[in-house]
Structures are given as C-alpha cells and as structure tokens.
Amino acid sequence: MIKNSYEEFDRDFVGKYTKPRSFSVGGIEGVVVDPHNEVFEFWYNAIKSNGEDSPAVLLHIDNHSDLSGGKRIREDCRSVRDYSRRDLDIASFIAPAVYYGLVDKIYWFDPRNINMKVYGRNGKDNMFVDVDSNGEIIWQKWGRNIYAPMDEDVLNHNVLKKDLKNFQGRIILDVDLDAFECIDDAEYNWKFGNYRLLDGKGNERLNKTLNLLRRLPRPSLISVARSQTPFAYTPTDRVDGIEKKLMKVLKKVYS
C-alpha cells in the first residue's frame, strides 16, 4: 500500500504555519507553501491564467504519494484559493489537479528509493478521474479510498529522461521537504538527536535529487512544501535548514 494519508497517524504536534512565499531561480517562478495542498491554487493559476488549457507533467518529489481521492469538486461560488486551502488536504490535492486538467502525467520520486512510480504514462485514458454520486473525485470509479490511479509503472531515471527528452509542454516540479528528512524515518524516530546521521541521509537524498534534475528539462513552475501543518512531517527543528539546502540545489541546477 502506498503510504499516503495523514489520517493513518496519530499526530500530537504541529509545526509553524507560514504564508506562501514566492521565489525565482534561473528565471523559473516558484512558491513555498505550507501545508502542501496550497500548491493547487498556484498550479491552477499557472495553467489557466494565460488562456491555455494543456495540462502539465508533474514531477512530484515526496515521501508520500498525495494521490488520495475523495474530495468534492469545487462549487461555483467557491474561489480557487478557498478550495485549495479549505476543501483539499495534504493527501488529496493531486487527484483534483488531474480532474481540472492541470496535470495529466505524474512522476512520483521518493529519493529513499532507486526507481520512481509513474501514473498516466500510457495516455490520459489510463489515468481517469470521475465524480461519484456524492460529488467526490474518485480514481477509475473504484471509490473514495483509492490511494492511486490504476495505471502505475515503475521506472528508473533513464526511462524518465527518455520520456521527457523531446517534451515541449509544461513541467511542474513539486518538492516536499519531507522527501529528504521525515519524522517517520527510522533515523529520526530511533536516533533523535543524532544529527550527523540525519544530515548524512538528508544530504544523500538531496544529492540524488540534484543528479535527477540535472538530467531533465527545465520546469515551468516549482512548488515547495514545508510540511509543518496540519502535522509536522518534516522535523520542526530542521525544516529551515532543509529548505535552504534545497534552494542551493535548485540554484545549482537552474541558475
């Protein structure tokens, strides 16, 4: 089963909420958010604001898939910002992004692993979202508790590079800081306070991400999630340092 929903865990602490912050690296616009579902608003504005309606490829670098279904479609009276912040959550913002035509292929990479999981690689019909009788977005008509679309491939980085080599469309690079250090990591749970070990693991995962991004086309938009609320998945005492390290990686690749 894909580790996905924060409801699986009994969290008794949260980090500090921070408002969305814009940044730019190498001419690429980016945003830092918390919680992760707030990226939906920025994806929507980036794809829909210029009148174009072609969905982007999503490169999702995260310890979790965030692919749960079960969220209601947006009511006409509901702004995209309210929908993003109040109706969606950290486990279920990507399915609505597919439903609203923001993305149509998803490459999910957790740098703890060698390979990545891919959804929609074989065409739009293989990553189908629908709305059930309750007005909730579901994958492949399987029901609200489905963690991921049916069409799943496991690929190595060489195949991803070939997939995107001649790609002319938009790419959204979406990075969750818990991809590098997460409180669910054994190193954090059992070696708390051993920052040398945490630094080693986090730096290793950052370097894997650096090497991957160097082999791929430049994204059109970068979104970064700090994962401090509603539960702190990125260690609260280390999140600022991890964000700084990621920004250095992005500058190395795109500046």
C-alpha positions in Angstrom: 0.0 0.0 0.0 1.2 3.5 -0.8 2.0 5.5 2.3 -0.3 8.4 1.8 -2.9 9.6 4.2 -2.1 11.6 7.4 -5.1 10.0 8.9 -3.1 6.8 9.3 -1.0 8.5 12.0 -1.8 9.8 15.5 -0.1 13.2 15.4 0.1 15.2 18.6 2.2 18.1 17.4 2.3 20.5 14.5 4.9 22.9 13.2 4.5 26.6 12.5 2.3 27.7 9.6 3.9 30.1 7.1 2.2 32.0 4.4 3.0 31.2 0.8 6.3 32.8 -0.4 7.3 33.4 -4.0 10.8 33.0 -5.3 12.6 32.8 -8.6 15.5 30.7 -9.7 17.1 30.9 -13.1 14.0 32.7 -14.4 11.7 30.0 -13.1 8.9 31.2 -10.8 8.4 29.2 -7.6 6.4 29.2 -4.4 7.0 27.8 -0.9 3.8 26.7 0.8 2.6 25.0 4.0 0.5 22.9 4.0 1.2 21.1 0.8 -2.4 21.3 -0.6 -2.0 25.1 -1.0 0.1 24.4 -4.2 -3.2 23.7 -6.0 -4.0 27.4 -6.2 -0.7 28.2 -7.8 -0.8 25.3 -10.2 -4.3 26.4 -11.3 -3.3 30.0 -11.8 -0.2 29.0 -13.8 -2.1 26.6 -16.1 -5.4 28.5 -16.5 -4.4 32.2 -16.3 -2.9 32.6 -19.8 -5.9 31.0 -21.6 -4.0 27.8 -22.4 -5.6 24.6 -21.3 -2.9 22.0 -21.9 -2.1 20.1 -18.7 1.4 19.8 -17.4 3.6 16.9 -16.5 4.0 16.7 -12.7 7.4 15.7 -11.2 6.4 15.0 -7.6 9.4 14.5 -5.2 7.9 13.5 -1.8 8.0 10.8 0.8 4.2 10.4 0.2 2.2 10.0 -2.9 -0.6 12.6 -2.0 -2.8 10.7 -4.5 -5.9 10.0 -2.4 -9.3 10.6 -3.9 -12.5 11.5 -2.1 -12.5 15.3 -2.2 -15.5 17.2 -3.5 -15.4 19.2 -6.7 -15.3 22.9 -6.4 -18.6 24.7 -6.1 -19.1 27.7 -8.5 -19.3 30.1 -5.6 -16.0 28.8 -4.1 -12.8 30.6 -5.1 -9.8 28.5 -6.1 -7.9 29.8 -3.1 -10.7 28.7 -0.7 -11.0 25.4 -2.4 -7.2 24.8 -2.2 -6.9 25.7 1.4 -10.2 24.6 2.9 -11.6 21.8 0.8 -8.4 19.9 -0.1 -5.8 18.4 2.3 -2.2 17.2 2.2 -3.1 13.7 1.0 -5.6 14.6 -1.8 -4.7 17.6 -3.9 -3.3 15.8 -6.9 -6.5 14.0 -7.9 -8.4 17.3 -8.2 -5.4 18.7 -10.2 -5.9 15.8 -12.7 -9.7 16.3 -12.7 -9.4 20.0 -13.5 -6.9 19.4 -16.3 -3.8 20.9 -14.5 -1.7 17.8 -14.9 -2.1 14.6 -16.9 1.1 12.6 -16.1 2.6 12.1 -12.7 6.2 11.0 -11.9 6.5 10.3 -8.2 10.0 10.1 -6.9 10.9 9.3 -3.2 14.7 9.6 -3.0 14.7 6.8 -0.5 14.1 4.5 -3.5 16.1 3.8 -6.6 13.1 3.9 -9.0 10.0 6.1 -9.3 6.3 5.4 -9.8 4.6 6.9 -12.8 0.9 7.5 -13.5 -0.7 8.3 -16.8 2.4 7.5 -18.9 0.3 5.4 -21.3 -2.2 8.2 -22.1 -5.0 10.1 -20.5 -7.5 7.3 -20.7 -5.3 5.3 -18.3 -5.4 7.9 -15.6 -9.1 8.6 -15.4 -10.8 10.5 -12.7 -14.5 10.7 -12.2 -17.1 12.2 -9.8 -19.3 9.9 -7.8 -22.9 10.4 -6.7 -21.7 12.4 -3.7 -19.8 14.9 -5.9 -16.4 13.4 -4.8 -13.5 13.0 -7.1 -12.5 9.3 -7.4 -9.9 7.3 -9.4 -11.1 4.9 -12.0 -14.6 4.6 -10.4 -13.1 2.5 -7.7 -14.3 4.6 -4.7 -13.1 7.3 -2.4 -10.5 5.4 -0.5 -8.3 4.6 -3.5 -4.7 5.7 -3.0 -3.6 5.9 -6.6 -4.8 5.6 -10.1 -4.9 2.1 -11.7 -2.2 2.8 -14.3 1.1 2.6 -12.4 4.5 2.0 -13.9 7.8 1.6 -12.0 10.6 3.3 -14.0 14.3 4.1 -13.5 15.7 7.6 -14.1 17.0 6.7 -17.6 13.5 5.9 -18.8 12.2 9.2 -17.3 15.0 11.1 -19.2 13.9 9.4 -22.4 10.2 10.2 -21.7 10.9 13.9 -21.3 13.8 14.3 -23.8 11.8 15.9 -26.5 8.9 17.1 -24.4 7.8 20.6 -25.3 5.0 21.1 -22.8 5.0 22.4 -19.3 6.5 20.6 -16.3 5.7 21.3 -12.7 8.4 20.4 -10.2 6.8 19.8 -6.9 9.0 19.1 -3.9 8.1 18.2 -0.3 10.9 18.8 2.2 9.9 15.5 3.9 11.4 13.8 0.8 14.8 14.5 2.5 14.0 14.1 6.2 10.7 12.9 7.6 9.8 12.2 11.2 8.7 8.7 10.0 12.3 7.9 9.0 13.8 5.3 11.3 16.9 7.5 11.6 14.7 10.2 13.1 12.5 8.0 15.3 15.2 5.9 16.8 18.2 8.2 16.6 16.7 11.5 17.6 19.4 14.0 18.4 22.0 12.1 16.2 22.1 14.9 13.7 25.2 13.6 12.0 23.2 10.5 10.9 20.2 12.7 9.9 22.5 15.0 7.9 24.0 12.1 6.1 20.7 10.7 5.0 19.2 14.0 4.1 22.3 15.1 2.1 22.3 11.7 0.3 18.7 12.2 -0.8 19.3 15.8 -1.8 22.2 14.7 -4.0 20.1 12.0 -5.6 17.5 14.7 -6.4 20.2 17.0 -7.8 21.5 14.3 -10.1 18.0 13.6 -11.3 17.1 17.2 -12.0 20.3 17.8 -14.0 19.2 15.1 -16.5 15.7 16.6 -17.1 14.3 19.6 -18.9 13.7 22.8 -17.0 10.4 23.0 -15.3 7.8 25.8 -15.9 6.9 26.2 -12.2 8.5 25.0 -9.0 6.4 24.4 -5.8 8.0 23.5 -2.5 6.1 22.3 0.6 7.5 22.6 4.1 5.1 20.0 5.6 4.7 21.6 9.0 0.9 21.7 9.1 -1.6 20.2 9.9 1.0 17.8 11.1 4.8 18.2 11.0 6.2 15.5 8.7 9.5 17.5 8.2 11.3 17.8 11.5 10.3 21.1 13.0 13.8 21.9 14.3 15.4 21.2 10.9 12.9 22.4 8.3 14.5 25.8 7.7 17.9 24.2 7.1 16.5 21.6 4.8 14.7 24.4 2.8 18.0 26.3 2.4 19.8 23.2 1.2 17.1 22.6 -1.4 17.3 26.1 -2.6 21.0 25.7 -3.1 20.3 22.5 -5.2 17.8 24.4 -7.3 20.3 27.2 -8.0 23.0 24.7 -8.9 20.7 23.1 -11.5 18.8 26.1 -13.0 21.0 29.2 -12.5 
